[in-house]
Structures are given as structure tokens and as C-alpha cells.
Amino acid sequence: MKSIVINNLSKKFTLSNRPKSLKDWLLLHDNKIKREYWALNNINVSINPGESIGVIGTNGSGKSTLLKIISKILYPTSGEIEINGTISSLLELGAGFKPDYTGRENVYLNGSILGLSKKEIDDKFESILEFSEIGDFIDQPVRTYSSGMYMRLAYSVAVSSIPDILLIDEILSVGDSKFKKKCINKIMELKQQGTTILLVSHSDSMVNKICDRLIWLDKGNLVMDGSSNEVMPCYKEKLNS
Amino acid sequence: MLINLKAIYKYKNMVFYFTRSEIRNRYKGSILGVLWALLNPLFLLILYSFVFSFVMKVQITHYLLFLFAGLVPWLCFKSSILSSSGSIVGNGGLIKKIYFPREILIITSILGNFVNMFIGLLLIVPLLFIYKMGININYLFLPLIILIQFLFSLSIGLVISALTVFVRDLRQILDIIMMGLFYTTPIVYRSEMIPEKIKLLFRVNPIAIIIKSYQDIIYHGVVPDILSLTLLGIVSIILLFIAFKIFNRLNRWFAEHI
């Protein structure tokens, strides 16, 4: 069974002064100005369990949109997507954190948003605490944390369970190099355990280290899909031309 | 609906934590804290009984108890609907970034209001003491009525929360509707006072059935209208089914439109 199957997937965004109030609905219904924008165009990808895939492309190529559709935050305009297995996404770390709550409370709150039971979080708590290197600050409100500590805690919660599919979007740009290394090790560990990984990154070294296969998107179109050695040189060439 | 219920069950821990933080946020930083859940209805009770019983001389004995039986559940219904109106729009940050069953936001915001109502219902202790009354066997119907009230509030709340994403004025419109509903529901007056000619208008008001049941139990000490309650229960479940359908349909657009 495939891990992710994407069939003829397209995503359209409508950029307009969306009717948001009743006045707009009533008065501007006929002459509202619409601009359509296709963030993804007819994408076909199929991913096997355990593959680690880098999604590359310049800004606005649709990488993040693709990941958001896979994680069910956005829905496709047309086409189909089939996902088999549990997903953990590192798209926006700490989105569910409440500044006034302590680190410990936020771990439980955030864990619950990820669908974990209290017992599951209890079991993982020690390893989360250890991985995050927060120490005694865990019982302080997170508004007192430095941004590095904040990200470390959020990251630790997010990778605490072993998902079938892991989605990562440009989040490893924070934290010191030591923690970054630890994060990459953690991802490699998950990879070894058979987790399917989708990574969006502008860092070539990261992509090279983690990914075996690359998907190159440009303006919403799939340009190339193949092994890293195959795609990376072409992408580089295009960038420099 | 079954898929929704399954997802909610899987995320039950989130329901718990979010309801708790809903309650905590409401009174966070206030000196009297959760005591406000008692003081707020208490002040309203005193104010309304001053206006309607003392100034306007509404002829209802034990007016404070009568008012209490209708007002506390009404306040819960009103704030359930108003707060669910903002529960999707107000959580844009989460919805744009993390996947979870969105309906949990509405459930927890309504649950928060119900916990608030439970605290408000404690006012019955001093009231029964003042009027030298005891509780009666009919109080056993309360859990059923509360359940029906919850299902009804949830079905309305789900639709309202989703529609508010697309029409932001809904919040203001709801304020007006709620004011109208308050005075057209027998809360500050008894249903017997409604002129015969327009009684039918009041009979189809689902809130009135719920409020009347509370009054039957707490004020009159009689068995509530089981037939109406059963009907409302069935209607609520059908409404909930439809509400989930609408919610699921609109859910696709939430992340883009907030």
C-alpha cells in the first residue's frame, strides 16, 4: 500500500476582496473583482512508505500549499489525495501554545491538539523534557522563554510520537547549531524506523542529508520528480541560469 | 455525523483541555475569579426582579425563584450561541496551522458555558433557603433537559460558527436575535400571561420548551412536559445531523477565509 497518492491535484486560491460582511454580499455581489491563482496545477505523485522526499522550488512554487493539503489544513480544488497512516506535521511549531501557560501545561495542551491521550503524554513527558533541554523552566510560563527555548519545546512535542508520515516545512532554521544537529538526528532516526518524510527546505545540505528523492515544483507545476542525484543538478542549473 | 463523532472521540483529551482553558481564560486575572459565574447571574436576578416585580408589579409569587429557573439556562443558551459564533474565526491561528477536528472548538466553547451554568445553578441553594422550599423528585429530569439543551445549542452553534467565517456580520445580527428571543420566551413572565391570539407563535419556540421545563421542575415542582421534550430531543438530533453536514461542507474553506 502506498503512503501518499496524489492524483491530478489542483489548488486554486481566489484573491479578491472577499465578501466578508453583509454589506459586501448585498452590494458587491455582481461586480466583485476576482483574481484567480492556481497554487498547484495537476500534480501527480505517489509515495511509498519509508521514502524521504524533499520538495524543492523557489518561493511561491506551491511547496507549502502541497504540505498543507497533505496535512488536511487546506482542501484541494480538484483531484484526489489518499493518505495511509498517521501524520505528524512540523509546519508551524508552537501554534497552539498559550503564552500564559507553563511549559508543562503547554506540552499537555499541545499534545491534546495532536490527538494524544493524557496517558500517552504522561508516558512521553520525560523524553520530551529531556529532548527540549528546558530543565526547570518547564514550570514557568512560556512567555518568559527565549524564542530558542520556545521552538525547542514545540519541536520536542511534535516529534515525541512516531508517525507514519512526517511533514516538515522550513522549521529547522531556528535554534542553535547543536539543537539543529539533534533535530536532524531525530529525523534520521525516524527515517530509519520507516517513517515517510516530506521535507520542504531551501537548505541544500539539509535536503541532501535527509532526502533520497526530490520533487521540484515551479509555479504550481511539477517540473521533475526523481532521485536526488538526478534532480538536484538540474534544479541548480535552472537557478543559476 | 458518525465520522465527526469518531474524530471527536479520538480527540476527547483535547475537548477536556480546551474546555478547561476556556473556563480558565474567562476568569483569568480577575480577583474574584470563578466566583463571577455566580455573581453575574445573581446581579441580573436582583436587577430583573427589581424592575419586573418591584416596579412593574408582575404578579408572580416567589418571583426570584421563578426568574432564576428561566434566566440561568437562558444565559447559558445565549452565550453558547454567541461564543460559538466566534469560535472558528477567533481561532484562525490554530486552524491555519494545525489539523484537528474543527468541531471541537465549538464543542468546547459550548461546554465552557455549560460549566458556567452549573456554577450559576448553585444559586438555587440560597433561594430554596429563602423560600423555605426543598428539592423534589422531578429534579431527576434535569440531566435529560441539560442534555437536550446541549444537543440543541451544539447544532445551532455548529452552523453559526461556520457561517460567521463567511458573513462576519452574523455576530451583530445574533445580538439582536438574542434580544428578541429573550423577550419572546417566557423568562421574566409566565407563559400563561401570553394573549391567546399569539400563543401559537410562542409554542414553536424551542427555547421556550427548555426554559419551561426548568421552571416546571424548579419553580412549580411538577413533571416537565415529556412529550414536548421528547420531540425537541428528536428534532435536536436531526438538526445536529444536518448541522454536521453543513459544517463539514464549509470546513473546507475555513483556513483560506479566516
Chai-1 contact restraints between the chains, C-beta under 6 A:
chainA,res_idxA,chainB,res_idxB,connection_type,confidence,min_distance_angstrom,max_distance_angstrom,comment,restraint_id
A,K20,B,R168,contact,1.0,0.0,6.0,A-B,restraint_1
A,S21,B,R168,contact,1.0,0.0,6.0,A-B,restraint_2
A,S21,B,D169,contact,1.0,0.0,6.0,A-B,restraint_3
A,L22,B,V167,contact,1.0,0.0,6.0,A-B,restraint_4
A,L22,B,D169,contact,1.0,0.0,6.0,A-B,restraint_5
A,S71,B,Y99,contact,1.0,0.0,6.0,A-B,restraint_6
A,K72,B,Y99,contact,1.0,0.0,6.0,A-B,restraint_7
A,I73,B,Y99,contact,1.0,0.0,6.0,A-B,restraint_8
A,I73,B,A255,contact,1.0,0.0,6.0,A-B,restraint_9
A,L74,B,A255,contact,1.0,0.0,6.0,A-B,restraint_10
A,Y75,B,R252,contact,1.0,0.0,6.0,A-B,restraint_11
A,E92,B,K97,contact,1.0,0.0,6.0,A-B,restraint_12
A,A95,B,K97,contact,1.0,0.0,6.0,A-B,restraint_13
A,A95,B,I98,contact,1.0,0.0,6.0,A-B,restraint_14
A,G96,B,L94,contact,1.0,0.0,6.0,A-B,restraint_15
A,L109,B,Y17,contact,1.0,0.0,6.0,A-B,restraint_16
A,S112,B,N13,contact,1.0,0.0,6.0,A-B,restraint_17
A,S112,B,M14,contact,1.0,0.0,6.0,A-B,restraint_18
A,S112,B,Y17,contact,1.0,0.0,6.0,A-B,restraint_19
A,I113,B,M14,contact,1.0,0.0,6.0,A-B,restraint_20
A,I113,B,I98,contact,1.0,0.0,6.0,A-B,restraint_21
A,I113,B,F100,contact,1.0,0.0,6.0,A-B,restraint_22
A,G115,B,K10,contact,1.0,0.0,6.0,A-B,restraint_23
A,G115,B,Y11,contact,1.0,0.0,6.0,A-B,restraint_24
A,S117,B,N13,contact,1.0,0.0,6.0,A-B,restraint_25
A,K118,B,N13,contact,1.0,0.0,6.0,A-B,restraint_26
